Amino acid sequence: MAENVTPVTLEVKDFAAREVLLVDYKFNQATDREGQISGIPRGGRR
């Protein structure tokens, strides 16, 4: 596990607080033939 881990707690109304064990995310950015940005950033999992 990484050395610089910061404990994070997820708190949601009406539920018990839970420690976050793993976060997985990805961002995509459309580009044109020359590598210039051509769309809006998209996030999420497929």
CHARMM-style PDB file with segment names, atoms N, HN, CA, C and O in Angstrom:
ATOM      1  N   MET     1       0.846  -1.185   0.000  1.00  0.00      PROA
ATOM      2  CA  MET     1       0.000   0.000   0.000  1.00  0.00      PROA
ATOM      3  C   MET     1       0.891   1.247   0.000  1.00  0.00      PROA
ATOM      4  O   MET     1       2.012   1.215   0.508  1.00  0.00      PROA
ATOM      5  N   ALA     2       0.394   2.325  -0.563  1.00  0.00      PROA
ATOM      6  HN  ALA     2      -0.517   2.351  -0.976  1.00  0.00      PROA
ATOM      7  CA  ALA     2       1.164   3.565  -0.658  1.00  0.00      PROA
ATOM      8  C   ALA     2       1.505   4.116   0.716  1.00  0.00      PROA
ATOM      9  O   ALA     2       0.758   3.933   1.678  1.00  0.00      PROA
ATOM     10  N   GLU     3       2.645   4.795   0.793  1.00  0.00      PROA
ATOM     11  HN  GLU     3       3.251   4.944   0.012  1.00  0.00      PROA
ATOM     12  CA  GLU     3       3.089   5.350   2.064  1.00  0.00      PROA
ATOM     13  C   GLU     3       2.339   6.619   2.460  1.00  0.00      PROA
ATOM     14  O   GLU     3       2.186   6.900   3.648  1.00  0.00      PROA
ATOM     15  N   ASN     4       1.873   7.384   1.480  1.00  0.00      PROA
ATOM     16  HN  ASN     4       1.997   7.156   0.515  1.00  0.00      PROA
ATOM     17  CA  ASN     4       1.229   8.662   1.775  1.00  0.00      PROA
ATOM     18  C   ASN     4      -0.298   8.546   1.783  1.00  0.00      PROA
ATOM     19  O   ASN     4      -0.990   9.357   1.168  1.00  0.00      PROA
ATOM     20  N   VAL     5      -0.810   7.547   2.474  1.00  0.00      PROA
ATOM     21  HN  VAL     5      -0.248   6.888   2.974  1.00  0.00      PROA
ATOM     22  CA  VAL     5      -2.252   7.309   2.531  1.00  0.00      PROA
ATOM     23  C   VAL     5      -2.882   8.205   3.591  1.00  0.00      PROA
ATOM     24  O   VAL     5      -2.425   8.253   4.733  1.00  0.00      PROA
ATOM     25  N   THR     6      -3.930   8.907   3.199  1.00  0.00      PROA
ATOM     26  HN  THR     6      -4.302   8.868   2.271  1.00  0.00      PROA
ATOM     27  CA  THR     6      -4.682   9.754   4.119  1.00  0.00      PROA
ATOM     28  C   THR     6      -6.017   9.080   4.398  1.00  0.00      PROA
ATOM     29  O   THR     6      -6.782   8.851   3.462  1.00  0.00      PROA
ATOM     30  N   PRO     7      -6.323   8.757   5.642  1.00  0.00      PROA
ATOM     31  CA  PRO     7      -7.611   8.121   5.950  1.00  0.00      PROA
ATOM     32  C   PRO     7      -8.773   9.030   5.542  1.00  0.00      PROA
ATOM     33  O   PRO     7      -8.760  10.234   5.800  1.00  0.00      PROA
ATOM     34  N   VAL     8      -9.773   8.428   4.902  1.00  0.00      PROA
ATOM     35  HN  VAL     8      -9.784   7.450   4.692  1.00  0.00      PROA
ATOM     36  CA  VAL     8     -10.948   9.161   4.457  1.00  0.00      PROA
ATOM     37  C   VAL     8     -12.177   8.437   4.957  1.00  0.00      PROA
ATOM     38  O   VAL     8     -12.255   7.210   4.895  1.00  0.00      PROA
ATOM     39  N   THR     9     -13.148   9.207   5.460  1.00  0.00      PROA
ATOM     40  HN  THR     9     -13.085  10.203   5.511  1.00  0.00      PROA
ATOM     41  CA  THR     9     -14.401   8.634   5.928  1.00  0.00      PROA
ATOM     42  C   THR     9     -15.537   9.171   5.084  1.00  0.00      PROA
ATOM     43  O   THR     9     -15.625  10.373   4.834  1.00  0.00      PROA
ATOM     44  N   LEU    10     -16.414   8.268   4.642  1.00  0.00      PROA
ATOM     45  HN  LEU    10     -16.343   7.291   4.845  1.00  0.00      PROA
ATOM     46  CA  LEU    10     -17.594   8.642   3.876  1.00  0.00      PROA
ATOM     47  C   LEU    10     -18.772   8.719   4.836  1.00  0.00      PROA
ATOM     48  O   LEU    10     -19.092   7.748   5.521  1.00  0.00      PROA
ATOM     49  N   GLU    11     -19.411   9.881   4.877  1.00  0.00      PROA
ATOM     50  HN  GLU    11     -19.151  10.670   4.320  1.00  0.00      PROA
ATOM     51  CA  GLU    11     -20.564  10.076   5.753  1.00  0.00      PROA
ATOM     52  C   GLU    11     -21.779  10.432   4.912  1.00  0.00      PROA
ATOM     53  O   GLU    11     -21.771  11.419   4.177  1.00  0.00      PROA
ATOM     54  N   VAL    12     -22.833   9.610   5.028  1.00  0.00      PROA
ATOM     55  HN  VAL    12     -22.840   8.808   5.625  1.00  0.00      PROA
ATOM     56  CA  VAL    12     -24.079   9.809   4.298  1.00  0.00      PROA
ATOM     57  C   VAL    12     -25.211   9.864   5.312  1.00  0.00      PROA
ATOM     58  O   VAL    12     -25.288   9.035   6.218  1.00  0.00      PROA
ATOM     59  N   LYS    13     -26.075  10.833   5.154  1.00  0.00      PROA
ATOM     60  HN  LYS    13     -26.013  11.506   4.417  1.00  0.00      PROA
ATOM     61  CA  LYS    13     -27.179  11.014   6.092  1.00  0.00      PROA
ATOM     62  C   LYS    13     -27.956   9.711   6.273  1.00  0.00      PROA
ATOM     63  O   LYS    13     -28.241   9.012   5.301  1.00  0.00      PROA
ATOM     64  N   ASP    14     -28.292   9.394   7.505  1.00  0.00      PROA
ATOM     65  HN  ASP    14     -28.060   9.962   8.295  1.00  0.00      PROA
ATOM     66  CA  ASP    14     -29.063   8.206   7.891  1.00  0.00      PROA
ATOM     67  C   ASP    14     -28.303   6.887   7.736  1.00  0.00      PROA
ATOM     68  O   ASP    14     -28.908   5.818   7.819  1.00  0.00      PROA
ATOM     69  N   PHE    15     -26.976   6.946   7.512  1.00  0.00      PROA
ATOM     70  HN  PHE    15     -26.485   7.814   7.444  1.00  0.00      PROA
ATOM     71  CA  PHE    15     -26.165   5.741   7.426  1.00  0.00      PROA
ATOM     72  C   PHE    15     -24.945   5.903   8.318  1.00  0.00      PROA
ATOM     73  O   PHE    15     -24.510   7.023   8.589  1.00  0.00      PROA
ATOM     74  N   ALA    16     -24.398   4.793   8.769  1.00  0.00      PROA
ATOM     75  HN  ALA    16     -24.751   3.883   8.549  1.00  0.00      PROA
ATOM     76  CA  ALA    16     -23.192   4.828   9.597  1.00  0.00      PROA
ATOM     77  C   ALA    16     -22.002   5.282   8.751  1.00  0.00      PROA
ATOM     78  O   ALA    16     -21.907   4.947   7.570  1.00  0.00      PROA
ATOM     79  N   ALA    17     -21.103   6.039   9.358  1.00  0.00      PROA
ATOM     80  HN  ALA    17     -21.179   6.311  10.318  1.00  0.00      PROA
ATOM     81  CA  ALA    17     -19.894   6.487   8.665  1.00  0.00      PROA
ATOM     82  C   ALA    17     -19.031   5.274   8.344  1.00  0.00      PROA
ATOM     83  O   ALA    17     -18.939   4.339   9.139  1.00  0.00      PROA
ATOM     84  N   ARG    18     -18.397   5.296   7.166  1.00  0.00      PROA
ATOM     85  HN  ARG    18     -18.471   6.055   6.520  1.00  0.00      PROA
ATOM     86  CA  ARG    18     -17.556   4.178   6.732  1.00  0.00      PROA
ATOM     87  C   ARG    18     -16.221   4.699   6.242  1.00  0.00      PROA
ATOM     88  O   ARG    18     -16.152   5.770   5.640  1.00  0.00      PROA
ATOM     89  N   GLU    19     -15.165   3.952   6.495  1.00  0.00      PROA
ATOM     90  HN  GLU    19     -15.221   3.082   6.985  1.00  0.00      PROA
ATOM     91  CA  GLU    19     -13.851   4.306   5.979  1.00  0.00      PROA
ATOM     92  C   GLU    19     -13.781   3.927   4.505  1.00  0.00      PROA
ATOM     93  O   GLU    19     -14.191   2.831   4.126  1.00  0.00      PROA
ATOM     94  N   VAL    20     -13.270   4.818   3.680  1.00  0.00      PROA
ATOM     95  HN  VAL    20     -12.936   5.709   3.988  1.00  0.00      PROA
ATOM     96  CA  VAL    20     -13.100   4.547   2.254  1.00  0.00      PROA
ATOM     97  C   VAL    20     -11.845   3.690   2.095  1.00  0.00      PROA
ATOM     98  O   VAL    20     -10.762   4.067   2.542  1.00  0.00      PROA
ATOM     99  N   LEU    21     -12.006   2.533   1.452  1.00  0.00      PROA
ATOM    100  HN  LEU    21     -12.886   2.227   1.089  1.00  0.00      PROA
ATOM    101  CA  LEU    21     -10.876   1.632   1.268  1.00  0.00      PROA
ATOM    102  C   LEU    21     -10.247   1.747  -0.112  1.00  0.00      PROA
ATOM    103  O   LEU    21      -9.044   1.537  -0.264  1.00  0.00      PROA
ATOM    104  N   LEU    22     -11.051   2.080  -1.123  1.00  0.00      PROA
ATOM    105  HN  LEU    22     -12.028   2.251  -1.000  1.00  0.00      PROA
ATOM    106  CA  LEU    22     -10.550   2.140  -2.484  1.00  0.00      PROA
ATOM    107  C   LEU    22     -11.380   3.118  -3.290  1.00  0.00      PROA
ATOM    108  O   LEU    22     -12.605   3.145  -3.170  1.00  0.00      PROA
ATOM    109  N   VAL    23     -10.723   3.919  -4.108  1.00  0.00      PROA
ATOM    110  HN  VAL    23      -9.728   3.897  -4.206  1.00  0.00      PROA
ATOM    111  CA  VAL    23     -11.395   4.824  -5.040  1.00  0.00      PROA
ATOM    112  C   VAL    23     -10.793   4.566  -6.414  1.00  0.00      PROA
ATOM    113  O   VAL    23      -9.572   4.568  -6.575  1.00  0.00      PROA
ATOM    114  N   ASP    24     -11.657   4.343  -7.406  1.00  0.00      PROA
ATOM    115  HN  ASP    24     -12.648   4.341  -7.275  1.00  0.00      PROA
ATOM    116  CA  ASP    24     -11.207   4.073  -8.767  1.00  0.00      PROA
ATOM    117  C   ASP    24     -11.945   5.016  -9.696  1.00  0.00      PROA
ATOM    118  O   ASP    24     -13.176   5.023  -9.718  1.00  0.00      PROA
ATOM    119  N   TYR    25     -11.215   5.815 -10.467  1.00  0.00      PROA
ATOM    120  HN  TYR    25     -10.215   5.809 -10.449  1.00  0.00      PROA
ATOM    121  CA  TYR    25     -11.862   6.751 -11.374  1.00  0.00      PROA
ATOM    122  C   TYR    25     -11.026   6.928 -12.628  1.00  0.00      PROA
ATOM    123  O   TYR    25      -9.843   6.591 -12.654  1.00  0.00      PROA
ATOM    124  N   LYS    26     -11.668   7.472 -13.687  1.00  0.00      PROA
ATOM    125  HN  LYS    26     -12.629   7.746 -13.666  1.00  0.00      PROA
ATOM    126  CA  LYS    26     -10.993   7.675 -14.956  1.00  0.00      PROA
ATOM    127  C   LYS    26     -11.644   8.850 -15.666  1.00  0.00      PROA
ATOM    128  O   LYS    26     -12.864   9.013 -15.613  1.00  0.00      PROA
ATOM    129  N   PHE    27     -10.838   9.670 -16.329  1.00  0.00      PROA
ATOM    130  HN  PHE    27      -9.848   9.538 -16.372  1.00  0.00      PROA
ATOM    131  CA  PHE    27     -11.341  10.777 -17.128  1.00  0.00      PROA
ATOM    132  C   PHE    27     -10.861  10.608 -18.563  1.00  0.00      PROA
ATOM    133  O   PHE    27      -9.741  10.161 -18.811  1.00  0.00      PROA
ATOM    134  N   ASN    28     -11.719  10.970 -19.495  1.00  0.00      PROA
ATOM    135  HN  ASN    28     -12.629  11.334 -19.294  1.00  0.00      PROA
ATOM    136  CA  ASN    28     -11.368  10.949 -20.915  1.00  0.00      PROA
ATOM    137  C   ASN    28     -11.562  12.337 -21.492  1.00  0.00      PROA
ATOM    138  O   ASN    28     -12.478  13.055 -21.092  1.00  0.00      PROA
ATOM    139  N   GLN    29     -10.707  12.723 -22.428  1.00  0.00      PROA
ATOM    140  HN  GLN    29      -9.963  12.141 -22.753  1.00  0.00      PROA
ATOM    141  CA  GLN    29     -10.811  14.022 -23.083  1.00  0.00      PROA
ATOM    142  C   GLN    29     -10.645  13.801 -24.576  1.00  0.00      PROA
ATOM    143  O   GLN    29      -9.602  13.326 -25.024  1.00  0.00      PROA
ATOM    144  N   ALA    30     -11.679  14.147 -25.355  1.00  0.00      PROA
ATOM    145  HN  ALA    30     -12.527  14.532 -24.991  1.00  0.00      PROA
ATOM    146  CA  ALA    30     -11.602  14.009 -26.808  1.00  0.00      PROA
ATOM    147  C   ALA    30     -10.594  15.001 -27.377  1.00  0.00      PROA
ATOM    148  O   ALA    30     -10.530  16.154 -26.948  1.00  0.00      PROA
ATOM    149  N   THR    31      -9.803  14.534 -28.356  1.00  0.00      PROA
ATOM    150  HN  THR    31      -9.856  13.599 -28.704  1.00  0.00      PROA
ATOM    151  CA  THR    31      -8.832  15.402 -29.023  1.00  0.00      PROA
ATOM    152  C   THR    31      -8.954  15.219 -30.536  1.00  0.00      PROA
ATOM    153  O   THR    31      -9.478  14.210 -31.008  1.00  0.00      PROA
ATOM    154  N   ASP    32      -8.466  16.200 -31.284  1.00  0.00      PROA
ATOM    155  HN  ASP    32      -8.040  17.020 -30.901  1.00  0.00      PROA
ATOM    156  CA  ASP    32      -8.476  16.102 -32.740  1.00  0.00      PROA
ATOM    157  C   ASP    32      -7.179  15.448 -33.215  1.00  0.00      PROA
ATOM    158  O   ASP    32      -6.388  14.980 -32.396  1.00  0.00      PROA
ATOM    159  N   ARG    33      -6.952  15.410 -34.542  1.00  0.00      PROA
ATOM    160  HN  ARG    33      -7.595  15.790 -35.207  1.00  0.00      PROA
ATOM    161  CA  ARG    33      -5.769  14.758 -35.119  1.00  0.00      PROA
ATOM    162  C   ARG    33      -4.464  15.351 -34.623  1.00  0.00      PROA
ATOM    163  O   ARG    33      -3.445  14.663 -34.557  1.00  0.00      PROA
ATOM    164  N   GLU    34      -4.495  16.628 -34.275  1.00  0.00      PROA
ATOM    165  HN  GLU    34      -5.323  17.187 -34.328  1.00  0.00      PROA
ATOM    166  CA  GLU    34      -3.283  17.307 -33.824  1.00  0.00      PROA
ATOM    167  C   GLU    34      -3.099  17.282 -32.313  1.00  0.00      PROA
ATOM    168  O   GLU    34      -2.134  17.847 -31.798  1.00  0.00      PROA
ATOM    169  N   GLY    35      -4.013  16.633 -31.596  1.00  0.00      PROA
ATOM    170  HN  GLY    35      -4.797  16.174 -32.014  1.00  0.00      PROA
ATOM    171  CA  GLY    35      -3.904  16.530 -30.148  1.00  0.00      PROA
ATOM    172  C   GLY    35      -4.544  17.669 -29.385  1.00  0.00      PROA
ATOM    173  O   GLY    35      -4.411  17.755 -28.164  1.00  0.00      PROA
ATOM    174  N   GLN    36      -5.242  18.549 -30.098  1.00  0.00      PROA
ATOM    175  HN  GLN    36      -5.351  18.479 -31.090  1.00  0.00      PROA
ATOM    176  CA  GLN    36      -5.923  19.668 -29.438  1.00  0.00      PROA
ATOM    177  C   GLN    36      -7.268  19.211 -28.867  1.00  0.00      PROA
ATOM    178  O   GLN    36      -7.925  18.341 -29.439  1.00  0.00      PROA
ATOM    179  N   ILE    37      -7.664  19.786 -27.766  1.00  0.00      PROA
ATOM    180  HN  ILE    37      -7.131  20.493 -27.302  1.00  0.00      PROA
ATOM    181  CA  ILE    37      -8.935  19.442 -27.124  1.00  0.00      PROA
ATOM    182  C   ILE    37     -10.084  19.742 -28.077  1.00  0.00      PROA
ATOM    183  O   ILE    37     -10.145  20.822 -28.664  1.00  0.00      PROA
ATOM    184  N   SER    38     -10.999  18.779 -28.232  1.00  0.00      PROA
ATOM    185  HN  SER    38     -10.949  17.901 -27.756  1.00  0.00      PROA
ATOM    186  CA  SER    38     -12.116  18.962 -29.155  1.00  0.00      PROA
ATOM    187  C   SER    38     -13.466  18.605 -28.523  1.00  0.00      PROA
ATOM    188  O   SER    38     -14.486  18.620 -29.213  1.00  0.00      PROA
ATOM    189  N   GLY    39     -13.489  18.292 -27.261  1.00  0.00      PROA
ATOM    190  HN  GLY    39     -12.661  18.280 -26.700  1.00  0.00      PROA
ATOM    191  CA  GLY    39     -14.730  17.931 -26.585  1.00  0.00      PROA
ATOM    192  C   GLY    39     -14.639  18.245 -25.117  1.00  0.00      PROA
ATOM    193  O   GLY    39     -13.635  18.779 -24.645  1.00  0.00      PROA
ATOM    194  N   ILE    40     -15.699  17.910 -24.385  1.00  0.00      PROA
ATOM    195  HN  ILE    40     -16.514  17.476 -24.768  1.00  0.00      PROA
ATOM    196  CA  ILE    40     -15.716  18.147 -22.945  1.00  0.00      PROA
ATOM    197  C   ILE    40     -15.198  16.894 -22.225  1.00  0.00      PROA
ATOM    198  O   ILE    40     -15.378  15.784 -22.726  1.00  0.00      PROA
ATOM    199  N   PRO    41     -14.564  17.054 -21.067  1.00  0.00      PROA
ATOM    200  CA  PRO    41     -14.088  15.892 -20.314  1.00  0.00      PROA
ATOM    201  C   PRO    41     -15.248  14.995 -19.900  1.00  0.00      PROA
ATOM    202  O   PRO    41     -16.316  15.483 -19.532  1.00  0.00      PROA
ATOM    203  N   ARG    42     -15.039  13.714 -19.960  1.00  0.00      PROA
ATOM    204  HN  ARG    42     -14.171  13.318 -20.260  1.00  0.00      PROA
ATOM    205  CA  ARG    42     -16.041  12.728 -19.550  1.00  0.00      PROA
ATOM    206  C   ARG    42     -15.446  11.891 -18.427  1.00  0.00      PROA
ATOM    207  O   ARG    42     -14.255  11.580 -18.434  1.00  0.00      PROA
ATOM    208  N   GLY    43     -16.281  11.533 -17.472  1.00  0.00      PROA
ATOM    209  HN  GLY    43     -17.248  11.786 -17.467  1.00  0.00      PROA
ATOM    210  CA  GLY    43     -15.819  10.701 -16.368  1.00  0.00      PROA
ATOM    211  C   GLY    43     -16.757   9.529 -16.153  1.00  0.00      PROA
ATOM    212  O   GLY    43     -17.861   9.502 -16.698  1.00  0.00      PROA
ATOM    213  N   GLY    44     -16.330   8.579 -15.374  1.00  0.00      PROA
ATOM    214  HN  GLY    44     -15.433   8.601 -14.931  1.00  0.00      PROA
ATOM    215  CA  GLY    44     -17.166   7.430 -15.059  1.00  0.00      PROA
ATOM    216  C   GLY    44     -16.490   6.132 -15.428  1.00  0.00      PROA
ATOM    217  O   GLY    44     -15.335   6.108 -15.853  1.00  0.00      PROA
ATOM    218  N   ARG    45     -17.219   5.071 -15.261  1.00  0.00      PROA
ATOM    219  HN  ARG    45     -18.158   5.090 -14.916  1.00  0.00      PROA
ATOM    220  CA  ARG    45     -16.693   3.738 -15.569  1.00  0.00      PROA
ATOM    221  C   ARG    45     -17.598   3.084 -16.575  1.00  0.00      PROA
ATOM    222  O   ARG    45     -18.807   3.320 -16.585  1.00  0.00      PROA
ATOM    223  N   ARG    46     -17.013   2.256 -17.428  1.00  0.00      PROA
ATOM    224  HN  ARG    46     -16.032   2.064 -17.420  1.00  0.00      PROA
ATOM    225  CA  ARG    46     -17.785   1.525 -18.443  1.00  0.00      PROA
ATOM    226  C   ARG    46     -17.846   0.079 -18.135  1.00  0.00      PROA
ATOM    227  OT1 ARG    46     -18.454  -0.687 -18.883  1.00  0.00      PROA
TER     228      ARG     46
END
